[in-house]
Amino acid sequence: MKGTLLKDVRYVTDLTQKQLGELIGVSQSAIAQMESETIKILPETKEKIINVLTERNLHQEEIYILGQLKKHYKGV
């Protein structure tokens, strides 16, 4: 999972960095560093993110597409 996809996850789920961090057990600054790819997203963190998405009935492909659409229309 890349940092840009993590941002898309937050866009689509309407979660702040802090909220997502709380859900997966990391700090807001860790989320920011993952998004900027300053630090790697560890496999166990990816699993927790996938669990958050699964609880919301979202899949990786949907996140990408919805994230791109939301960004596009946000700029309009």
CORFEN-V769124 format. One line per field, one symbol per residue. phi: phi as a letter, one per 40 degrees, with the letter a starting at -180 (. if undefined). psi: psi as a letter, one per 20 degrees, with the letter a starting at -180 (. if undefined). A space follows every 10 residues. Layout:
# CORFEN-V769124
phi = ???
psi = ???
This chain:
# CORFEN-V769124
phi = .cdcccccdc dccfbcdccc dccbgbcccc cdccccgcbc ccdccdcccd ccccccfbbd cccccccccc cccccc
psi = prhhhhghgg ghilqrgggg ghhjkrrhhg gghghjkhqq oqhhggghgh gggghjlqrg ggggghgggg gghhi.
